[in-house]
Amino acid sequence: MSLHSNTESTVVIIGATGDLTRRLLFPAIYRLYALHEWPDANIIGYAVEDWSRDKFLQHLEDNLRQFEHDFDPKVWTELAARIDYRQGDLTKDSLAKLSPKISPSTLFYLALPPQLFGDAAQGLGEAGLSTESKSGYRRLVVEKPFGWDFASAKALRERIHDYWSEEQVYRIDHFLGKETSQNLLVFRFANRFLEPVWNAAHVSQVQITVGETLGVEGRWQYYDKAGALRDMIQNHLMQLFTLTAMDAPATWDAEVLREHKVEVLRAVRGIPPEALSDYACRGQYTKGTIGDKAVPGYLDETGIPKDSTTETFAAIKLYIDNWRWQGVPFYLRSGKRLAARFSEIAVELKDVPTGLFGKPLSNWIVFRMWPDQCIDVVAWAKDPGLQLNTRKIVLATPYEKTDEPDYTAYEQLLLEALKGDRGYFLRFDEVEESWRILTPVLEAWKSGSPAPYGAGSQGPDEQNRLMIHGHSWRTIGGRD
């Protein structure tokens, strides 16, 4: 069966037989279709495997049946009628064969290893598939990582821009599609009581933590070259950092939002190489226990070289030299094989300036992403009894409802890309400013070794060097 461009738009997934498509993209498309949210768009899978359309559809169906607990054969039959498959490589002659199969409005999704992004963008451009007409658009969705360092990120951007304008490029970071990321913006800017205290006059510190219990889980070929700093902090955590620190935009416009995020990155104080140990820490997990299961150390994982110095934990401290945040430390950390799968943005307000209750009292405002999506306010109240003693209380506001549809970040971001809303996608200067900030750390970590930490722990003790006097890391897996 051959599908032609008789619908409003086309989504071409390049790398359609790979793990990203199987685990994330097609389940997201299936859920959108089941919820009647998928637009009038056909889908073409494109990959080097010499598969028939039937084999590709069976591959997708087998995975959906395995991972989608609400799999509906009727929904799949309807969606499958919109799906085609084409075999080919990334050369212009091969990609040009897609031309009669696609619509004037087409989105190309690069579900490829990062080293192939430039080849794919160039091949599509040379095949004439990046050229827009008055009757439609051409868009390119690129997954992270966007380069390997500042120089490679710049080179990738220049190669893409040989054929694609910046307005056509959608750099996807799935953390920007998460409910917590978007709720952070709404909660910050829709509530008058928050803005007066969201600054250096009242905030003592900000901690952003993304902890995993998983190890490399078969991704060793990529992960051992990347490490935690490149894999998580340079993209995901830096995005959460900019959303937390940015000023309020005048309008809810994609370019205004992105400009405000870039302003934050431009204002970040450079990390001094001579004092790097006070600003950055790395670790590598050793054997330990996750839950009740014994797990191997990183160097004993399949495929990992015995002398690898790749970090599986990274933490950095950043300062923003602007009026709002002068002097406030932002602590970012992420690691594998930690005590809990745990993600949060935690903002601590300064101690109440009184000795009325005999001890320092501060508040936390916490945006929790995992294990539950919730906003916590850690406050103080009277302890029941005859004495005027205080006790800590947590005011929790979950914003997930059990009867709401189960969306992931990919559903959100696919729809935004098809609509042409670029607010939740990265602009090239966001990427390059982030690499600029982290360059001293990457250079320093070319030598030496990460500190060991046991699997199932809070991470390496060396992370405590980053904390200024009076600060300490929040407990991974804790609530207050």
C-alpha positions as CSV (number, residue, x, y, z in Angstrom):
1,M,0.0,0.0,0.0
2,S,1.3,3.5,-0.8
3,L,0.1,6.6,0.9
4,H,0.0,9.9,-1.0
5,S,-0.1,13.5,0.1
6,N,-3.9,13.8,0.2
7,T,-4.0,15.1,3.7
8,E,-3.2,18.4,5.3
9,S,0.3,17.4,6.5
10,T,2.9,14.6,6.8
11,V,5.2,13.5,9.5
12,V,8.3,11.7,8.3
13,I,10.3,9.9,11.1
14,I,13.8,9.4,9.9
15,G,15.2,6.5,11.9
16,A,11.8,4.9,12.3
17,T,13.1,1.4,13.2
18,G,15.1,2.7,16.2
19,D,14.6,2.6,19.9
20,L,13.4,6.2,20.2
21,T,10.6,5.6,17.7
22,R,9.6,2.3,19.3
23,R,9.6,3.5,22.9
24,L,8.5,7.1,22.7
25,L,7.4,8.5,19.4
26,F,4.9,5.9,18.2
27,P,3.3,5.4,21.6
28,A,2.8,9.1,21.8
29,I,1.3,9.2,18.3
30,Y,-1.0,6.3,19.2
31,R,-2.2,7.9,22.4
32,L,-2.9,11.2,20.6
33,Y,-4.9,9.3,18.0
34,A,-6.8,7.4,20.6
35,L,-7.7,10.7,22.3
36,H,-8.8,12.3,19.0
37,E,-6.0,14.8,19.3
38,W,-3.9,13.7,16.3
39,P,-4.2,16.3,13.5
40,D,-5.0,15.4,9.9
41,A,-1.5,14.0,9.2
42,N,-0.1,10.9,7.6
43,I,3.1,9.3,8.9
44,I,6.0,7.9,6.9
45,G,8.6,5.8,8.6
46,Y,12.0,6.1,6.9
47,A,15.1,3.9,7.8
48,V,17.9,1.9,6.3
49,E,16.3,-1.5,7.0
50,D,14.9,-3.1,3.9
51,W,11.5,-3.8,5.4
52,S,8.1,-4.0,3.8
53,R,5.3,-1.8,5.0
54,D,3.6,-4.8,6.6
55,K,6.8,-5.7,8.6
56,F,7.1,-2.1,9.8
57,L,3.5,-2.1,10.9
58,Q,3.8,-5.4,12.7
59,H,6.9,-4.1,14.5
60,L,5.0,-1.1,15.7
61,E,1.9,-3.1,16.7
62,D,4.0,-5.6,18.7
63,N,5.6,-2.9,20.7
64,L,2.3,-1.1,21.3
65,R,0.7,-4.3,22.5
66,Q,3.6,-4.8,24.9
67,F,3.8,-1.3,26.4
68,E,0.3,0.2,26.0
69,H,-2.0,-1.3,28.7
70,D,-5.0,0.3,27.0
71,F,-4.2,-0.9,23.5
72,D,-7.3,-0.9,21.3
73,P,-7.1,-3.0,18.0
74,K,-9.7,-0.8,16.4
75,V,-7.7,2.4,17.1
76,W,-4.6,0.8,15.8
77,T,-6.3,-0.3,12.6
78,E,-7.4,3.2,11.9
79,L,-4.0,4.7,12.7
80,A,-2.2,2.1,10.7
81,A,-4.0,3.1,7.6
82,R,-2.2,6.5,7.8
83,I,1.3,4.9,8.1
84,D,3.7,4.1,5.3
85,Y,7.3,2.9,5.3
86,R,10.2,3.8,3.0
87,Q,13.7,2.4,3.0
88,G,16.6,4.6,2.3
89,D,19.8,6.3,3.6
90,L,20.7,9.9,4.3
91,T,22.0,10.8,0.8
92,K,20.1,13.3,-1.3
93,D,19.2,10.8,-4.0
94,S,17.6,8.4,-1.6
95,L,15.8,11.1,0.4
96,A,14.5,12.8,-2.8
97,K,12.3,9.7,-3.4
98,L,10.2,10.9,-0.5
99,S,9.1,14.0,-2.4
100,P,6.0,12.6,-4.2
101,K,4.9,10.9,-1.0
102,I,4.8,14.0,1.3
103,S,2.5,17.0,1.7
104,P,3.3,20.6,1.1
105,S,3.4,20.8,4.9
106,T,5.8,18.2,6.2
107,L,7.6,17.8,9.5
108,F,10.8,15.7,9.5
109,Y,11.7,14.1,12.8
110,L,15.3,13.0,13.2
111,A,15.1,9.9,15.5
112,L,18.7,9.2,14.8
113,P,22.0,9.0,16.7
114,P,23.3,12.5,17.2
115,Q,26.3,12.1,15.0
116,L,23.9,11.8,12.0
117,F,21.9,15.0,12.6
118,G,24.1,17.0,10.3
119,D,24.1,14.4,7.6
120,A,20.3,14.1,7.7
121,A,19.8,17.9,7.7
122,Q,22.1,18.3,4.8
123,G,20.7,15.3,2.8
124,L,17.1,16.7,3.2
125,G,18.3,20.1,2.1
126,E,20.2,18.9,-0.9
127,A,17.1,16.8,-1.9
128,G,15.1,20.1,-1.9
129,L,12.9,18.9,1.0
130,S,13.7,21.9,3.2
131,T,12.2,24.4,0.7
132,E,8.9,25.8,1.7
133,S,6.1,26.8,-0.6
134,K,3.3,29.3,-0.1
135,S,0.9,26.3,0.5
136,G,2.8,24.7,3.4
137,Y,5.7,24.5,5.8
138,R,8.8,22.3,6.2
139,R,10.1,21.7,9.7
140,L,13.0,19.8,11.2
141,V,12.8,18.3,14.7
142,V,16.2,17.5,16.3
143,E,16.6,15.5,19.5
144,K,19.3,16.2,22.0
145,P,22.2,16.2,22.4
146,F,22.8,19.3,20.3
147,G,26.6,18.9,19.8
148,W,29.2,17.5,22.2
149,D,30.7,20.8,23.3
150,F,30.6,24.5,22.3
151,A,32.6,24.0,19.1
152,S,30.6,21.0,17.9
153,A,27.3,22.7,18.8
154,K,28.2,25.7,16.7
155,A,29.4,23.5,13.8
156,L,26.1,21.5,13.9
157,R,24.1,24.8,13.9
158,E,26.0,26.1,10.9
159,R,25.6,22.9,9.0
160,I,21.8,22.8,9.6
161,H,21.5,26.5,8.7
162,D,23.1,25.8,5.3
163,Y,19.6,24.5,4.3
164,W,17.2,25.2,7.1
165,S,16.3,28.6,8.6
166,E,16.3,28.9,12.4
167,E,12.5,29.3,12.2
168,Q,12.2,25.8,10.6
169,V,14.3,24.1,13.3
170,Y,12.7,22.6,16.4
171,R,15.3,21.4,19.0
172,I,13.3,19.1,21.3
173,D,14.1,18.7,25.0
174,H,11.3,16.5,26.5
175,F,11.7,18.2,29.9
176,L,10.1,21.3,28.4
177,G,7.0,19.2,27.6
178,K,6.6,17.9,31.1
179,E,3.6,19.2,33.2
180,T,5.9,20.4,36.0
181,S,8.0,22.6,33.6
182,Q,4.9,24.2,32.2
183,N,3.2,24.5,35.6
184,L,6.3,26.2,37.0
185,L,5.7,29.1,34.5
186,V,2.0,29.3,35.2
187,F,2.4,29.1,39.0
188,R,5.1,31.8,38.9
189,F,3.4,34.3,36.7
190,A,-0.3,33.7,37.5
191,N,0.0,34.3,41.2
192,R,0.6,37.7,42.5
193,F,1.8,36.5,46.0
194,L,4.8,34.8,44.5
195,E,6.5,37.4,42.4
196,P,7.4,39.8,45.4
197,V,9.5,37.0,47.0
198,W,11.0,35.4,43.8
199,N,14.3,37.3,44.0
200,A,17.6,37.6,45.9
201,A,16.0,39.7,48.7
202,H,14.0,36.7,49.9
203,V,15.5,33.5,48.2
204,S,18.4,31.8,49.9
205,Q,19.1,29.0,47.4
206,V,17.6,27.0,44.6
207,Q,18.2,23.3,44.2
208,I,17.4,21.3,41.0
209,T,17.7,17.6,41.3
210,V,17.0,14.8,38.9
211,G,17.9,11.4,40.4
212,E,17.7,8.0,38.7
213,T,17.9,4.5,40.2
214,L,18.6,3.0,36.7
215,G,22.1,2.3,35.4
216,V,23.1,2.6,31.8
217,E,20.4,0.0,30.8
218,G,22.0,-0.9,27.4
219,R,22.9,2.6,26.4
220,W,26.6,2.2,27.3
221,Q,27.9,3.0,23.8
222,Y,26.3,6.5,24.0
223,Y,26.5,7.0,27.8
224,D,30.2,6.2,28.3
225,K,31.1,8.9,25.8
226,A,28.6,11.4,27.2
227,G,28.4,11.2,31.0
228,A,26.0,12.9,33.3
229,L,27.0,16.4,32.6
230,R,26.3,16.1,28.9
231,D,23.4,13.7,29.1
232,M,21.4,15.6,31.7
233,I,22.7,18.9,33.0
234,Q,23.7,20.6,29.8
235,N,20.1,20.2,28.4
236,H,17.4,19.1,30.8
237,L,18.5,20.7,34.0
238,M,19.7,23.9,32.3
239,Q,16.2,24.2,30.9
240,L,14.6,23.9,34.3
241,F,17.2,26.4,35.6
242,T,16.2,29.0,33.0
243,L,12.5,28.5,33.6
244,T,13.0,29.0,37.4
245,A,15.2,32.1,37.0
246,M,13.7,34.0,34.0
247,D,11.9,37.3,34.3
248,A,8.2,37.5,33.5
249,P,7.6,37.9,29.7
250,A,5.3,40.7,28.6
251,T,3.4,38.3,26.2
252,W,3.0,34.6,25.9
253,D,5.0,34.5,22.7
254,A,7.5,31.9,21.7
255,E,10.3,34.3,20.8
256,V,9.8,36.4,23.9
257,L,9.9,33.3,26.1
258,R,13.0,32.1,24.5
259,E,14.7,35.5,24.7
260,H,14.1,35.6,28.4
261,K,15.6,32.2,28.9
262,V,18.7,33.2,26.9
263,E,19.0,36.4,29.0
264,V,19.4,34.2,32.1
265,L,22.2,32.1,30.5
266,R,24.0,35.2,29.3
267,A,24.0,36.5,32.9
268,V,25.5,33.3,34.4
269,R,28.8,34.0,36.0
270,G,31.7,32.1,34.4
271,I,32.9,29.1,36.4
272,P,36.5,29.9,37.4
273,P,38.9,27.0,36.4
274,E,41.2,27.7,39.4
275,A,38.3,27.1,41.8
276,L,36.5,24.4,39.9
277,S,36.1,22.0,42.8
278,D,33.9,24.7,44.6
279,Y,31.6,24.8,41.6
280,A,31.5,21.3,40.1
281,C,31.6,17.8,41.3
282,R,31.5,14.4,39.6
283,G,31.0,10.8,40.7
284,Q,30.8,7.3,39.5
285,Y,28.7,4.6,41.1
286,T,30.1,1.4,42.6
287,K,28.2,-1.7,43.4
288,G,25.4,-1.5,45.9
289,T,21.7,-2.1,46.5
290,I,18.7,-0.5,44.9
291,G,15.6,-1.4,46.9
292,D,16.4,-5.0,47.7
293,K,18.3,-5.8,44.5
294,A,22.1,-5.9,44.4
295,V,23.4,-4.0,41.4
296,P,26.9,-3.9,39.9
297,G,29.2,-0.9,39.8
298,Y,29.6,1.2,36.6
299,L,32.9,-0.4,35.7
300,D,31.3,-3.8,35.9
301,E,28.4,-2.9,33.6
302,T,28.3,-4.6,30.1
303,G,30.4,-2.8,27.6
304,I,32.0,-0.3,30.0
305,P,35.8,-0.2,29.8
306,K,37.5,-1.0,33.2
307,D,39.4,2.2,33.1
308,S,36.5,4.5,32.2
309,T,36.5,7.9,33.9
310,T,32.9,8.8,32.7
311,E,30.9,10.4,35.4
312,T,27.5,9.0,36.3
313,F,26.8,11.8,38.7
314,A,27.4,15.5,38.2
315,A,26.6,18.6,40.2
316,I,27.3,22.3,39.5
317,K,26.8,25.6,41.3
318,L,25.8,28.6,39.3
319,Y,25.4,32.3,40.0
320,I,23.4,34.8,38.0
321,D,24.8,38.3,37.9
322,N,21.6,40.3,37.5
323,W,19.4,42.4,39.7
324,R,17.0,39.6,40.5
325,W,19.4,36.8,41.5
326,Q,22.7,38.5,42.5
327,G,24.4,36.3,45.2
328,V,21.9,33.4,45.1
329,P,23.4,30.0,44.4
330,F,21.7,27.6,42.1
331,Y,22.7,24.0,42.7
332,L,22.0,21.5,39.9
333,R,22.7,17.8,40.2
334,S,21.8,14.6,38.4
335,G,23.0,11.0,38.7
336,K,22.3,7.3,38.1
337,R,21.9,4.6,40.7
338,L,20.9,7.0,43.4
339,A,18.7,6.3,46.4
340,A,15.4,7.0,44.6
341,R,14.0,8.1,41.3
342,F,13.4,11.6,42.3
343,S,13.0,15.0,40.5
344,E,12.3,18.4,41.9
345,I,12.9,22.1,41.7
346,A,13.3,23.4,45.3
347,V,13.4,27.1,46.2
348,E,14.3,28.0,49.8
349,L,13.3,31.4,51.2
350,K,15.5,33.1,53.7
351,D,15.1,32.6,57.5
352,V,12.5,34.7,59.2
353,P,14.5,37.5,60.8
354,T,13.5,36.9,64.4
355,G,14.5,34.8,67.4
356,L,11.0,34.6,68.6
357,F,10.9,30.8,68.4
358,G,14.5,30.1,69.3
359,K,15.7,28.6,66.0
360,P,16.1,29.6,62.3
361,L,12.8,29.2,60.3
362,S,12.9,29.1,56.5
363,N,10.3,28.0,53.9
364,W,10.7,25.8,50.8
365,I,8.6,26.1,47.7
366,V,9.0,22.8,45.8
367,F,7.9,21.8,42.3
368,R,8.0,18.0,42.3
369,M,8.2,16.1,39.1
370,W,8.7,12.6,40.4
371,P,7.5,10.4,42.1
372,D,4.4,12.6,42.0
373,Q,3.6,15.8,40.2
374,C,2.9,18.2,43.0
375,I,3.7,21.7,44.4
376,D,4.8,21.5,48.1
377,V,5.1,24.5,50.4
378,V,7.2,23.7,53.5
379,A,5.9,25.9,56.3
380,W,5.7,26.2,60.1
381,A,2.8,25.9,62.5
382,K,2.3,25.5,66.2
383,D,3.0,22.0,67.6
384,P,-0.2,20.8,69.4
385,G,0.2,21.0,73.2
386,L,0.6,23.5,76.0
387,Q,3.9,24.9,74.9
388,L,4.4,27.5,72.1
389,N,6.6,25.2,70.0
390,T,6.8,25.1,66.2
391,R,6.6,22.1,63.9
392,K,7.3,21.7,60.2
393,I,4.3,21.1,57.9
394,V,4.0,20.4,54.2
395,L,1.2,22.0,52.3
396,A,0.9,19.7,49.2
397,T,-1.0,20.5,46.1
398,P,-1.1,17.7,43.5
399,Y,-2.0,18.7,40.0
400,E,-2.4,15.3,38.6
401,K,-5.9,13.9,38.6
402,T,-6.6,10.2,38.2
403,D,-9.3,10.7,35.7
404,E,-7.2,12.9,33.4
405,P,-5.7,11.5,30.1
406,D,-2.2,10.1,30.6
407,Y,0.0,12.4,28.5
408,T,3.8,12.3,28.2
409,A,6.0,15.1,27.1
410,Y,6.3,13.7,23.6
411,E,2.5,14.1,23.0
412,Q,2.7,17.7,24.0
413,L,5.8,18.5,21.9
414,L,4.7,16.7,18.8
415,L,1.5,18.7,18.8
416,E,3.4,22.0,19.4
417,A,5.7,21.2,16.5
418,L,2.9,20.4,14.2
419,K,1.1,23.7,15.2
420,G,4.3,25.6,14.7
421,D,4.5,26.8,18.3
422,R,8.2,27.1,19.1
423,G,7.9,28.2,22.7
424,Y,8.9,24.9,24.1
425,F,11.8,24.3,21.8
426,L,15.4,25.5,22.1
427,R,16.8,28.3,20.1
428,F,20.4,27.9,18.8
429,D,21.8,30.5,21.3
430,E,20.3,28.7,24.2
431,V,22.2,25.6,23.3
432,E,25.5,27.5,22.7
433,E,25.3,29.6,25.9
434,S,24.7,26.5,27.9
435,W,27.8,24.9,26.4
436,R,29.8,28.1,27.1
437,I,28.9,27.9,30.8
438,L,30.0,24.3,31.1
439,T,33.2,24.4,28.9
440,P,35.5,25.0,31.9
441,V,34.1,21.9,33.6
442,L,34.4,19.7,30.5
443,E,38.0,20.8,30.0
444,A,38.9,20.2,33.6
445,W,37.3,16.7,33.6
446,K,39.5,15.6,30.7
447,S,41.9,14.6,33.4
448,G,41.5,13.0,36.8
449,S,38.7,10.6,38.0
450,P,35.2,10.9,39.4
451,A,34.6,10.2,43.1
452,P,33.1,6.8,43.9
453,Y,29.6,6.5,45.5
454,G,27.7,3.4,46.3
455,A,24.7,2.5,44.3
456,G,21.6,3.3,46.3
457,S,23.2,6.2,48.1
458,Q,22.7,10.0,48.0
459,G,25.7,10.4,45.7
460,P,29.4,11.2,46.3
461,D,30.3,13.1,49.5
462,E,32.3,15.5,47.4
463,Q,29.1,17.2,46.3
464,N,28.9,18.9,49.7
465,R,31.9,21.1,48.7
466,L,29.6,23.1,46.5
467,M,27.3,24.2,49.3
468,I,28.0,27.6,50.8
469,H,27.8,28.0,54.6
470,G,24.3,27.2,56.0
471,H,23.2,25.2,52.9
472,S,22.9,21.4,52.5
473,W,21.5,19.2,49.9
474,R,17.9,18.1,50.2
475,T,17.5,14.3,50.7
476,I,16.9,12.4,47.5
477,G,13.6,10.6,48.0
478,G,12.6,12.9,50.9
479,R,9.7,15.3,51.3
480,D,10.9,18.3,53.3
